[in-house]
Amino acid sequence: MISLKEQKAKFYKGGTLIGISKISSGREGHNTPPGKYKILQKNADHVSNIYGIWKSPDGMIVNDDVDLRKQPVPPPGLIYEGAPMPNFMRITPGGVGMHAGYIPGYPASHGCIRMPERMSQAFFHNVSVGTKVIVEP
């Protein structure tokens, strides 16, 4: 169960609470949608095909907040690199999921539910495709 208000995730197994994690959900304009979902896909090494960075061939980051839906073609001489989303657990067909990421203490993502690395690993290894996920406002 995900609480957007509390910015916490709770993991239950057989009705018993076995894990709690702080999270960072979607920021204003990219709100995480409340609802009842199921894990649709798991990918330990997922990389976003929407969000990422533009970088030069020598590796210098030119833009660290790229949204390919707004600018699908890189500026001349730049390369797109998708944002890494380790331990990705997709809950919507549109791409919202839970994954490891930065937790600043407030909603800051593009809609996904970020968790600390260790907790994302624990969740990832203890859920299967089809596991219910409830996202509460």
N, C-alpha and C positions, 0 to 999 in steps of 0.2 A: 504494500500500500504506500502510495506517495501522497504526502500532504504538501500542497503548494504553499499554503499559509504558513506552516511551520518550517518549510524548507527541510523536510526530513523524509527518509524512506524507511519503511519497516518491513522486515522479511519474516513471514510466518511459514512454518512447516507443520502441517497437521494441526493447525489452530494454535500452535505455540509460537510466541515471539522468540526468534532466535538471532535477530540482528537489527540494529538501528544505525542509520548513517545520515550525516548531513548531506544536503544536495544543493545544486544550483539549477533552478529551472529556467524557463524562457523569460527573457526580459521584455519590457514594454514594446509592443509591436511585433514580438515573436513569442507570444504567450504559449506556454505548454497547455494543450487542450485537456481539461478535466474529462473523465469518463471511465468506462470499463473496457479494458483491452486484454489481449493475450500476447505473449511473446510470439512474434511472427518469424523471426530470424535471429540467429546468433552468429557473430563474427568476431573472433578475438583480435583480428588485425584490420578492422574496418578503417577506411579512409573516405572522407566525405567527397561526393562528386558535385557538391553545391558550394560549400564554404571552404575557404583556404587562403592562400597567399599568392601574390605575384612576386617572383624573384628574378634577379638577373642571372645569366649563365654562370657567373662566378659565385652565386649563392647569396648575394645581398638582397635582403627583403625590402621590396619597394612599397608594398601594400599588404598589411597583415589582417585585413577584414574584407576579403573578396567574397561577393555573392555572384556566382555565375549566372543566376537568373537575371541579374541587372546588367552585367557586363560579361557576356559569354565568350568573347574573343579577347585574348591577352593583348595589351598594348605591344607595339613592335619591339622585339628583342627580349620580351619577358616570358617567363614560364609559369604556368599554374601548378601549384602543389596543394593537394587536398589536405584538409585538417585531419590529423590522426584522431581516431575515436576508439581507443582500445576497449576490449570487452563489450562491444556493442550488442545491445539487445533491442531490436526493432519492435515497436508496439503499434505503429500506424503504417499503412501503405505509403503515406507521403514522406516518411523518413524520420519521424520522431522516435527516439529511442533513449535508452539509458546507457551510459558509458563513462569511462574514467575521464576526468577533466578537472580544470581549475575550479576551486570552490571559494569564491570571495566572501561568502556570507550573505548573499542576496541574489535574486534572479538576474542572471547575466548571459544565458545561452541564447542560441537562435531557435530555441523550442525544445531541445533535448533536455534530458535529466542527467546532469553531471554528478558523479560521485567521486570520492577519493579513490585512488588506484587500488588500495587493498580491499576496500569494500566492493568495488566494481568486480574484482576478481572473485570474491566470495559469492556475490550474487550470481555472476556469470557461471560459475562452476556448480551452483546449486539449483539452477532453474533449467527447464527444458522448453523447447518450442511448444506452445500451447498453455504454458503457465499463465494464470490470471494475474493481471496487474490493474489495480484500481488507482486512479489519479483523482484525488479530492481537491476541490478549490482551496 
